[in-house]
């Protein structure tokens, strides 16, 4: 059962890493606030299933929709910002989201929301998460292979050149942002239902950094890179439990060493 | 709120804000030359604070503490520049950014491993009023922070505006290739900028340690993102914008805490302000 728990969480990390990769790896928009959208999905499902009596299916759909809509709004706004400015401004998204989860009256404050219903046993739920992961990977590849994906790759290489060739920069960037956020909402809804209790600080800046690290260490812009990064860094806590006292130190060092000696990530191609 | 309370809050906000400015100034300097967001700068700040604490524990002298803090931070900053940032020059900015976050996390945790997770006390100055502005008493740590910051800012202004080194930095920030062609040696000048930026962060770390009378491993966490917010608010690369934004943020936080209480976390206030400003002026308050 322990193995099923670990695998379920790793798959959820993989969904998150792939969804962030659509935004950062494929469309080249650095965001340090991805955990906030995971949180929007989690809180949407938690609130709807515990307080409003909505069933699991519709609540999960609402999670995807809510995160996607917030992402769409933020993506449209963030178009105005340059690369570095975007990275810093999105740090703020975490703080604002955590503050909202803490202080909006429906979300249970610092205690969060507990007793969230889970529609299936651990094994059945693992199947559901596997399905969501397969869907995410499929969508990820569809986007990368489509006109949209090619345009995004062109955008990442040179925004000016792509715009000159008739790529609608605005539309593609916003689409990638909203799509990535919606998928993070999917992961959030599944997570809330699986773990059954959520707190505001589960969705803060540290998680956003971890997700970005998964994408970067694995290899940005690829399919297997973010998945490998999610397994590696998500499994890090389990694998390195014996050096618990040095865990954060080793984690930070791993990030720095990877960027220093293999900047394209473990599975990325040399640029 | 009466005027005396307001005065106390304003002095506190000014003191904290000037330390934000000191930390953020180093970031601006580094960004202007390397175009990277040096998140590990907050780790350099914590290393400086520990250097100052060690020196103070040994000598009980504030001057030695400040010098040791500056020295420790400078050495650490120079090491980061040489080992990490220099080889990654020219890579997409995301790569040094992520590595820099990793370096920051590792630094804070290394300090915890070396010196323990507890708060260390740095009782160099007693928080006793030594100066009265009307009815508002200004404590010794506040005087030290305000005076120290003012002197350092004047010094930095002198270096950047009045010396050949400052001229070279400005030339490099404008156009790296033309500047190199004119005989400026980028690695040496970048290293010097890192040394100055890190020394400033080290002094800021010691001053904040004295101000709150505590030094602890995660003390870089708040400056890490707050200095970034200050740098962006001021307009990346603008020295006076950075100083103004730092002081402004300190004042706003101090007053917001008094008016809103703990109803809303100060980090939320800082970043909400940042997002609003960026929507109106994407280049920052003082950026071009």
Interface residues (C-beta under 8 A of the other chain):
Chain A: X24 X30 X77 X80 X81 X82 X83 X84 X85 X87 X88 X89 X91 X92 X93 X95 X96 X98 X99 X102 X103 X205 X209 X212 X213 X216 X220 X245 X246 X248 X249 X250 X251 X252 X253 X254 X255 X256 X258 X259 X260 X263 X271
Chain B: X31 X35 X37 X83 X84 X87 X88 X91 X92 X93 X94 X95 X96 X97 X98 X99 X100 X101 X102 X103 X104 X105 X106 X107 X108 X109 X110 X113 X225 X228 X229 X231 X232 X236 X263 X264 X265 X267 X268 X270 X271 X272 X274 X275 X278 X279 X282 X284
